[in-house]
């Protein structure tokens, strides 16, 4: 059984593999891929690959291995992109949590919005020298979210649960306090 977005993630990863070298050589952060709505960014790619780790597909494993080898080979360019994406995603997450606070509850869009927070976690894991100031700012935003939401069930497809444990991704296990 596959999760709901597995075909989209597979398509995104496959198309990204063909464009990653050019992307890493460019100054562009949000790289448009033809026939794809989602831009290539480190965060979007990391999230798609992580979710696809639940899918058993030899061809896909080879594509992901190719991507990971290129990332290792171009580590400086990759980390430069990661460093550019983190503030953008932090700003997005701050705005999303402010909106949640304004309405006082999690709505049905939270399951999609939280992908921004997951991406931030994945991006931080990519940095050899993480920025503690940014990490602290992120913890403050998460603390604001915890005022509205409490611990709950995993909010994404159940098949993904083992790859996103609550200890690392507590914001994927939230429900309204009301």
N, C-alpha and C positions, 0 to 999 in steps of 0.2 A: 504494500500500500504506500502510495506517495502522498506527500503533503500538498495542499491546494496550489501552491505556487511553484511546484517543482519544474514544470515545463518552462515557465518564464525564467526561472533561475538557470536552467540548463541552457536555454537559448542565449541568455545574457552572458554567461561564462564562456560559451563557445564563441560568440561574436567578439567578446573582449579579448580572448586569447590571440586573435588575429590582429588586433589593434594595439595591444599593450606596449609593444616596442616603440611605435610611433608616439603613443601617449606619453610614455616616460621621457621621450626626447623633447617633448613640447613644454611650453610654459602654462598651458591650459589646465585648469583643475577639473572642470566639468566637460568631458570629452563626449561629443555626440557620436553615437554609433547609428549608422543607417538602419532603418526599419526597427529601431529600438527606442522606446520612450524613456527609459532610465539611462542617464549619462554614466559613462565609465568614470568612476572615482575609486580610490583604494577602498573606501568604506563599502560602497555598493558591491564591489567585487569580493571583498572579504566576507560580507554577509551571505551573498549567494553561494560562495564556496562552502561556507560553514553549514548552511542549510542543506546543501547537496551532499554533505558527508553521510547523510542517512540513506542515500540512494546507491544501490549496488549497480554499477555500470562501468565496465572495463574501459570503454572509450572515454567516458567522462573522467575517470581517474587519470588517464594519460594526459588529457587536456589540462587538468588541474595541476598535475606534476610539471607540465611544461610551463605553466604560469608561475608556479612557485620557483622553478629554476631561474626563470627570467627575473623574478623579483630579487632573488639572491644575487644574481649577476649584476643587477642594476640597483643595488640596495640604497645607494646615496640618492639617486633620482626618486626611488620609491618613498624613502623617508621624507624627502622634500615635499612630495605630494601629500603624504600623511600629515605633515606639519601644517600645510595649507588648509587641509580639510578639517582638522580638529576645531579651529575657531569657528568655522562656518557651521559645523554640526552643533557645537556648544550653543551658539546663538539660536539655532533652530530649536534645540531642546528647551532652552530658557523660554522662548516664545510659546512653545507648546505647553509647558508647565504653567506659565502665567495664564494662559487661556483656560486651562483646567481649573486653576485657582479661582479665576473670575466666575466660572459657572459652578464651582463648588463640588464637582463630581466628574468621574470618568464617564465618557460617553462611548458609543460604539466605535468611534474613530480611534480610540486609544490603541487598539490592537495594531493599527497601521502606524500611528504616530510613534509608538515606542521603538520602532525600528531605528529611529534616530539615536536613541539612547544605546541600543545594542551596538550600532555602528561605532559610537564613541568608545565603547569598551574594546571593541576589536581594533580600533585605531590606536588606542593607548598601548595595547599589547604589541603593536608593531614598532613602537619607538624604543630605541636603545637607551635614550636619555629623556624620559618623560618630564614634562613641565609640571612641577608640583603646584604652582599657582593655578593652573588650569584645572588640575585634578581637584583641588580644594573648591574651586568655583563650581565644579560639577557636583561635588558632594553637597554643597549648599542647595543647589537646585533639587537634587534628589530628596533632601530633607524637607523642602517645601512640598514636594509631591507626597511624602509620607504623612503630612498633616491631613491630607484628603483621602488617601487610600491606605488600606491595610493589607496584610498578607492574605492571599487567596490561591485559587487554582491557576495552573499554567494557562496563559491566554492564547497561545498559538496552537497549531495542530499538535496533538498529543505525540505523534511520531518524532517530533523535534525535541521533546522534553529532555531526554538524556544528554543532548548536545548543548543544552542551555540550562545548566543546574542553577537552582535557586540561590545558592551561596554566591555565585558570580553574577547572576542576572536577576536580582530580586524584583526589579521593575516588570519582569515578565510574569510575576506571580502576585498581581495586585487585584483588589476589588475595592469598591467604594466602602467607606467606613459607615455610611448611612444604613 
